[in-house]
């Protein structure tokens, strides 16, 4: 069994996340745009980089205090975030580096957007928001790290309440409604809770594997 088929089997057995559902719902909009980009010969990695550049723009907008405009621009950046993977599948140019670049740019995009908010609230001297942003950054980093570390152990760890899609939705809603403090509280708590969920999932999965291995060893000893 090759690496691709193993990944597909793991994904089939994992729970469906909001990200998976959003990709299914968004196909009606995303795929026609991706087909147009494919005809224009634009590489998927270029779309990934453009999405990151847009995120930098969002960070600058937020740093200047234009909260609602920042929410609007996040939606545009999110569209590009969804386009690169779809485009790669359409043109048949999926690659390990492309997946690596996409994940890396996702982390940097989220960080630069939160940095923009951090800059704005630092100018305002808003200590509560600053601490919440710090907690959110830590939680978001741990959510990504726990999944990456679990996958290095052969586990597909896509579970949790607040994956990147949910974080984007919460932050966008908070910006558009000018309720950033509430959004930050939700993200600060639930990102760290999601990291704990994934830690517990990995602990339970590895414990089950070890138990099964011990039972197999015991059965072999009995047969001997």
Short mmCIF file of the C-alpha atoms (twelve columns), coordinates in Angstrom:
data_MODEL
# 
_entry.id   MODEL 
# 
loop_
_atom_site.group_PDB 
_atom_site.id 
_atom_site.type_symbol 
_atom_site.label_atom_id 
_atom_site.label_alt_id 
_atom_site.label_comp_id 
_atom_site.label_asym_id 
_atom_site.label_seq_id 
_atom_site.Cartn_x 
_atom_site.Cartn_y 
_atom_site.Cartn_z 
_atom_site.pdbx_PDB_model_num 
ATOM 1   C CA . UNK A 1   0.000   0.000   0.000   1 
ATOM 2   C CA . UNK A 2   1.473   3.360   -0.996  1 
ATOM 3   C CA . UNK A 3   1.539   6.558   1.046   1 
ATOM 4   C CA . UNK A 4   -1.405  8.126   -0.785  1 
ATOM 5   C CA . UNK A 5   -3.721  5.151   -0.266  1 
ATOM 6   C CA . UNK A 6   -2.771  4.935   3.396   1 
ATOM 7   C CA . UNK A 7   -3.658  8.596   3.844   1 
ATOM 8   C CA . UNK A 8   -7.002  8.100   2.140   1 
ATOM 9   C CA . UNK A 9   -7.797  5.145   4.392   1 
ATOM 10  C CA . UNK A 10  -6.927  7.156   7.487   1 
ATOM 11  C CA . UNK A 11  -9.109  10.033  6.341   1 
ATOM 12  C CA . UNK A 12  -11.991 7.699   5.674   1 
ATOM 13  C CA . UNK A 13  -11.876 6.402   9.234   1 
ATOM 14  C CA . UNK A 14  -11.516 9.829   10.866  1 
ATOM 15  C CA . UNK A 15  -14.506 11.939  11.933  1 
ATOM 16  C CA . UNK A 16  -15.782 14.550  9.477   1 
ATOM 17  C CA . UNK A 17  -14.769 18.053  10.537  1 
ATOM 18  C CA . UNK A 18  -16.296 21.438  9.759   1 
ATOM 19  C CA . UNK A 19  -13.385 21.995  7.391   1 
ATOM 20  C CA . UNK A 20  -14.349 18.880  5.418   1 
ATOM 21  C CA . UNK A 21  -17.986 19.982  5.224   1 
ATOM 22  C CA . UNK A 22  -17.013 23.528  4.230   1 
ATOM 23  C CA . UNK A 23  -14.915 22.172  1.375   1 
ATOM 24  C CA . UNK A 24  -17.872 20.139  0.150   1 
ATOM 25  C CA . UNK A 25  -20.257 23.100  0.389   1 
ATOM 26  C CA . UNK A 26  -17.760 25.477  -1.193  1 
ATOM 27  C CA . UNK A 27  -17.138 23.371  -4.292  1 
ATOM 28  C CA . UNK A 28  -19.947 25.143  -6.132  1 
ATOM 29  C CA . UNK A 29  -18.062 28.444  -5.796  1 
ATOM 30  C CA . UNK A 30  -14.435 27.351  -5.557  1 
ATOM 31  C CA . UNK A 31  -14.200 24.816  -8.376  1 
ATOM 32  C CA . UNK A 32  -15.319 27.154  -11.218 1 
ATOM 33  C CA . UNK A 33  -12.748 29.722  -10.061 1 
ATOM 34  C CA . UNK A 34  -10.082 27.003  -9.838  1 
ATOM 35  C CA . UNK A 35  -10.895 25.812  -13.370 1 
ATOM 36  C CA . UNK A 36  -10.463 29.385  -14.624 1 
ATOM 37  C CA . UNK A 37  -7.089  29.669  -12.887 1 
ATOM 38  C CA . UNK A 38  -6.085  26.320  -14.372 1 
ATOM 39  C CA . UNK A 39  -6.862  27.581  -17.881 1 
ATOM 40  C CA . UNK A 40  -4.738  30.653  -17.172 1 
ATOM 41  C CA . UNK A 41  -1.847  28.379  -16.177 1 
ATOM 42  C CA . UNK A 42  -1.428  29.795  -12.665 1 
ATOM 43  C CA . UNK A 43  0.453   27.323  -10.400 1 
ATOM 44  C CA . UNK A 44  -1.205  26.296  -7.085  1 
ATOM 45  C CA . UNK A 45  1.814   27.421  -5.052  1 
ATOM 46  C CA . UNK A 46  1.433   30.940  -6.454  1 
ATOM 47  C CA . UNK A 47  -2.151  31.012  -5.136  1 
ATOM 48  C CA . UNK A 48  -0.849  29.869  -1.743  1 
ATOM 49  C CA . UNK A 49  1.636   32.747  -1.626  1 
ATOM 50  C CA . UNK A 50  -0.993  35.261  -2.791  1 
ATOM 51  C CA . UNK A 51  -3.242  34.122  0.052   1 
ATOM 52  C CA . UNK A 52  -0.416  34.776  2.511   1 
ATOM 53  C CA . UNK A 53  0.203   38.233  1.045   1 
ATOM 54  C CA . UNK A 54  -3.500  39.008  1.467   1 
ATOM 55  C CA . UNK A 55  -3.236  37.912  5.100   1 
ATOM 56  C CA . UNK A 56  -0.379  40.363  5.584   1 
ATOM 57  C CA . UNK A 57  -2.693  43.038  4.188   1 
ATOM 58  C CA . UNK A 58  -5.369  42.006  6.703   1 
ATOM 59  C CA . UNK A 59  -2.818  42.303  9.486   1 
ATOM 60  C CA . UNK A 60  -1.905  45.828  8.363   1 
ATOM 61  C CA . UNK A 61  -5.577  46.832  8.155   1 
ATOM 62  C CA . UNK A 62  -6.194  45.566  11.683  1 
ATOM 63  C CA . UNK A 63  -3.031  47.240  12.992  1 
ATOM 64  C CA . UNK A 64  -4.472  50.540  11.723  1 
ATOM 65  C CA . UNK A 65  -7.679  49.915  13.658  1 
ATOM 66  C CA . UNK A 66  -10.013 49.190  10.731  1 
ATOM 67  C CA . UNK A 67  -11.651 46.250  12.474  1 
ATOM 68  C CA . UNK A 68  -14.674 45.624  10.249  1 
ATOM 69  C CA . UNK A 69  -12.680 46.049  7.036   1 
ATOM 70  C CA . UNK A 70  -10.265 43.496  8.409   1 
ATOM 71  C CA . UNK A 71  -13.148 41.045  8.755   1 
ATOM 72  C CA . UNK A 72  -14.183 41.630  5.151   1 
ATOM 73  C CA . UNK A 73  -10.649 41.084  3.877   1 
ATOM 74  C CA . UNK A 74  -10.237 37.861  5.865   1 
ATOM 75  C CA . UNK A 75  -13.058 36.395  3.765   1 
ATOM 76  C CA . UNK A 76  -11.115 37.201  0.597   1 
ATOM 77  C CA . UNK A 77  -7.944  35.645  2.015   1 
ATOM 78  C CA . UNK A 78  -9.926  32.543  3.040   1 
ATOM 79  C CA . UNK A 79  -11.121 32.088  -0.553  1 
ATOM 80  C CA . UNK A 80  -7.513  31.953  -1.764  1 
ATOM 81  C CA . UNK A 81  -6.718  29.547  1.055   1 
ATOM 82  C CA . UNK A 82  -9.381  27.189  -0.291  1 
ATOM 83  C CA . UNK A 83  -8.388  27.676  -3.930  1 
ATOM 84  C CA . UNK A 84  -4.825  26.352  -3.870  1 
ATOM 85  C CA . UNK A 85  -5.697  22.791  -2.882  1 
ATOM 86  C CA . UNK A 86  -8.606  22.608  -5.319  1 
ATOM 87  C CA . UNK A 87  -6.453  23.988  -8.132  1 
ATOM 88  C CA . UNK A 88  -3.689  21.480  -7.383  1 
ATOM 89  C CA . UNK A 89  -6.143  18.591  -7.684  1 
ATOM 90  C CA . UNK A 90  -7.636  19.913  -10.926 1 
ATOM 91  C CA . UNK A 91  -4.288  20.348  -12.700 1 
ATOM 92  C CA . UNK A 92  -2.831  17.182  -11.143 1 
ATOM 93  C CA . UNK A 93  0.035   19.018  -9.467  1 
ATOM 94  C CA . UNK A 94  -0.361  17.873  -5.881  1 
ATOM 95  C CA . UNK A 95  3.005   17.454  -4.217  1 
ATOM 96  C CA . UNK A 96  4.483   16.936  -0.792  1 
ATOM 97  C CA . UNK A 97  6.141   20.340  -0.954  1 
ATOM 98  C CA . UNK A 98  2.849   21.944  -1.961  1 
ATOM 99  C CA . UNK A 99  1.149   20.450  1.086   1 
ATOM 100 C CA . UNK A 100 4.063   21.577  3.268   1 
ATOM 101 C CA . UNK A 101 3.968   25.107  1.831   1 
ATOM 102 C CA . UNK A 102 0.199   25.324  2.295   1 
ATOM 103 C CA . UNK A 103 0.378   24.273  5.952   1 
ATOM 104 C CA . UNK A 104 3.284   26.617  6.652   1 
ATOM 105 C CA . UNK A 105 1.579   29.584  5.007   1 
ATOM 106 C CA . UNK A 106 -1.606  28.809  6.959   1 
ATOM 107 C CA . UNK A 107 0.287   29.100  10.242  1 
ATOM 108 C CA . UNK A 108 2.043   32.294  9.180   1 
ATOM 109 C CA . UNK A 109 -1.193  33.809  7.865   1 
ATOM 110 C CA . UNK A 110 -2.962  33.254  11.160  1 
ATOM 111 C CA . UNK A 111 0.015   34.622  13.076  1 
ATOM 112 C CA . UNK A 112 0.285   37.814  11.008  1 
ATOM 113 C CA . UNK A 113 -3.434  38.545  11.350  1 
ATOM 114 C CA . UNK A 114 -3.254  38.150  15.131  1 
ATOM 115 C CA . UNK A 115 -0.087  40.269  15.121  1 
ATOM 116 C CA . UNK A 116 -2.070  43.068  13.505  1 
ATOM 117 C CA . UNK A 117 -4.660  42.855  16.261  1 
ATOM 118 C CA . UNK A 118 -1.918  42.708  18.874  1 
ATOM 119 C CA . UNK A 119 -0.337  45.888  17.500  1 
ATOM 120 C CA . UNK A 120 -3.661  47.730  17.584  1 
ATOM 121 C CA . UNK A 121 -4.537  46.711  21.129  1 
ATOM 122 C CA . UNK A 122 -1.008  47.488  22.303  1 
ATOM 123 C CA . UNK A 123 -1.503  51.049  21.057  1 
ATOM 124 C CA . UNK A 124 -4.773  51.166  23.001  1 
ATOM 125 C CA . UNK A 125 -3.150  49.696  26.123  1 
ATOM 126 C CA . UNK A 126 -5.845  46.989  26.250  1 
ATOM 127 C CA . UNK A 127 -4.213  44.424  28.532  1 
ATOM 128 C CA . UNK A 128 -7.090  41.958  28.476  1 
ATOM 129 C CA . UNK A 129 -7.121  41.699  24.690  1 
ATOM 130 C CA . UNK A 130 -3.322  41.414  24.592  1 
ATOM 131 C CA . UNK A 131 -3.361  38.454  26.988  1 
ATOM 132 C CA . UNK A 132 -6.205  36.828  25.068  1 
ATOM 133 C CA . UNK A 133 -4.316  37.170  21.790  1 
ATOM 134 C CA . UNK A 134 -1.256  35.585  23.389  1 
ATOM 135 C CA . UNK A 135 -3.356  32.692  24.710  1 
ATOM 136 C CA . UNK A 136 -4.941  32.276  21.272  1 
ATOM 137 C CA . UNK A 137 -1.559  32.167  19.539  1 
ATOM 138 C CA . UNK A 138 -0.327  29.527  21.990  1 
ATOM 139 C CA . UNK A 139 -3.514  27.485  21.589  1 
ATOM 140 C CA . UNK A 140 -3.492  27.718  17.783  1 
ATOM 141 C CA . UNK A 141 0.151   26.653  17.676  1 
ATOM 142 C CA . UNK A 142 -0.536  23.678  19.926  1 
ATOM 143 C CA . UNK A 143 -3.561  22.619  17.859  1 
ATOM 144 C CA . UNK A 144 -1.360  22.476  14.759  1 
ATOM 145 C CA . UNK A 145 1.593   20.899  16.571  1 
ATOM 146 C CA . UNK A 146 -0.424  18.124  18.193  1 
ATOM 147 C CA . UNK A 147 -1.867  17.118  14.818  1 
ATOM 148 C CA . UNK A 148 1.549   17.182  13.130  1 
ATOM 149 C CA . UNK A 149 3.124   15.178  15.964  1 
ATOM 150 C CA . UNK A 150 0.267   12.674  15.932  1 
ATOM 151 C CA . UNK A 151 0.618   12.201  12.178  1 
ATOM 152 C CA . UNK A 152 4.318   11.503  12.666  1 
ATOM 153 C CA . UNK A 153 3.171   8.606   14.881  1 
ATOM 154 C CA . UNK A 154 0.841   7.360   12.145  1 
ATOM 155 C CA . UNK A 155 -2.357  8.789   13.664  1 
ATOM 156 C CA . UNK A 156 -4.831  11.009  11.825  1 
ATOM 157 C CA . UNK A 157 -5.658  13.631  14.444  1 
ATOM 158 C CA . UNK A 158 -8.227  15.979  12.873  1 
ATOM 159 C CA . UNK A 159 -10.546 16.053  15.876  1 
ATOM 160 C CA . UNK A 160 -11.357 19.023  18.085  1 
ATOM 161 C CA . UNK A 161 -13.784 21.881  18.576  1 
ATOM 162 C CA . UNK A 162 -11.725 24.701  17.093  1 
ATOM 163 C CA . UNK A 163 -9.679  23.756  14.048  1 
ATOM 164 C CA . UNK A 164 -8.428  26.467  11.690  1 
ATOM 165 C CA . UNK A 165 -11.734 26.756  9.855   1 
ATOM 166 C CA . UNK A 166 -13.660 27.347  13.077  1 
ATOM 167 C CA . UNK A 167 -11.051 29.841  14.283  1 
ATOM 168 C CA . UNK A 168 -11.381 31.805  11.042  1 
ATOM 169 C CA . UNK A 169 -15.168 31.856  11.346  1 
ATOM 170 C CA . UNK A 170 -15.094 33.011  14.987  1 
ATOM 171 C CA . UNK A 171 -12.524 35.739  14.316  1 
ATOM 172 C CA . UNK A 172 -14.284 36.954  11.158  1 
ATOM 173 C CA . UNK A 173 -17.627 37.166  12.967  1 
ATOM 174 C CA . UNK A 174 -16.002 39.036  15.851  1 
ATOM 175 C CA . UNK A 175 -14.417 41.554  13.491  1 
ATOM 176 C CA . UNK A 176 -17.515 42.124  11.363  1 
ATOM 177 C CA . UNK A 177 -19.732 42.552  14.431  1 
ATOM 178 C CA . UNK A 178 -17.070 44.598  16.228  1 
ATOM 179 C CA . UNK A 179 -17.124 42.088  19.091  1 
ATOM 180 C CA . UNK A 180 -13.453 41.199  19.014  1 
ATOM 181 C CA . UNK A 181 -13.126 40.708  22.770  1 
ATOM 182 C CA . UNK A 182 -15.822 38.008  22.768  1 
ATOM 183 C CA . UNK A 183 -14.213 36.316  19.770  1 
ATOM 184 C CA . UNK A 184 -10.817 36.370  21.470  1 
ATOM 185 C CA . UNK A 185 -12.247 34.823  24.649  1 
ATOM 186 C CA . UNK A 186 -13.812 32.022  22.602  1 
ATOM 187 C CA . UNK A 187 -10.601 31.411  20.680  1 
ATOM 188 C CA . UNK A 188 -8.305  31.639  23.700  1 
ATOM 189 C CA . UNK A 189 -10.301 29.035  25.611  1 
ATOM 190 C CA . UNK A 190 -11.311 26.664  22.834  1 
ATOM 191 C CA . UNK A 191 -7.988  26.543  20.986  1 
ATOM 192 C CA . UNK A 192 -6.242  25.336  24.120  1 
ATOM 193 C CA . UNK A 193 -9.138  22.980  24.871  1 
ATOM 194 C CA . UNK A 194 -8.822  21.563  21.351  1 
ATOM 195 C CA . UNK A 195 -5.116  20.941  21.928  1 
ATOM 196 C CA . UNK A 196 -6.033  19.031  25.104  1 
ATOM 197 C CA . UNK A 197 -8.644  17.057  23.145  1 
ATOM 198 C CA . UNK A 198 -5.998  15.982  20.665  1 
ATOM 199 C CA . UNK A 199 -3.550  15.067  23.411  1 
ATOM 200 C CA . UNK A 200 -6.193  12.874  25.025  1 
ATOM 201 C CA . UNK A 201 -7.065  11.308  21.648  1 
ATOM 202 C CA . UNK A 202 -3.418  10.418  20.988  1 
ATOM 203 C CA . UNK A 203 -2.994  9.058   24.513  1 
ATOM 204 C CA . UNK A 204 -6.057  6.835   24.119  1 
ATOM 205 C CA . UNK A 205 -5.071  5.672   20.623  1 
ATOM 206 C CA . UNK A 206 -1.488  4.830   21.569  1 
ATOM 207 C CA . UNK A 207 -2.649  3.110   24.740  1 
ATOM 208 C CA . UNK A 208 -5.010  0.935   22.691  1 
ATOM 209 C CA . UNK A 209 -2.231  0.052   20.258  1 
ATOM 210 C CA . UNK A 210 0.072   -0.912  23.129  1 
ATOM 211 C CA . UNK A 211 -2.642  -3.073  24.700  1 
ATOM 212 C CA . UNK A 212 -3.254  -4.861  21.401  1 
ATOM 213 C CA . UNK A 213 0.491   -5.419  20.967  1 
ATOM 214 C CA . UNK A 214 0.780   -6.865  24.466  1 
ATOM 215 C CA . UNK A 215 -2.140  -9.208  23.781  1 
ATOM 216 C CA . UNK A 216 -0.502  -10.402 20.563  1 
ATOM 217 C CA . UNK A 217 2.794   -11.054 22.370  1 
ATOM 218 C CA . UNK A 218 0.948   -12.915 25.114  1 
ATOM 219 C CA . UNK A 219 -0.888  -15.082 22.571  1 
ATOM 220 C CA . UNK A 220 2.382   -15.927 20.842  1 
ATOM 221 C CA . UNK A 221 3.925   -16.959 24.146  1 
ATOM 222 C CA . UNK A 222 0.951   -19.195 24.895  1 
ATOM 223 C CA . UNK A 223 1.248   -20.825 21.459  1 
ATOM 224 C CA . UNK A 224 4.885   -21.585 22.158  1 
# 
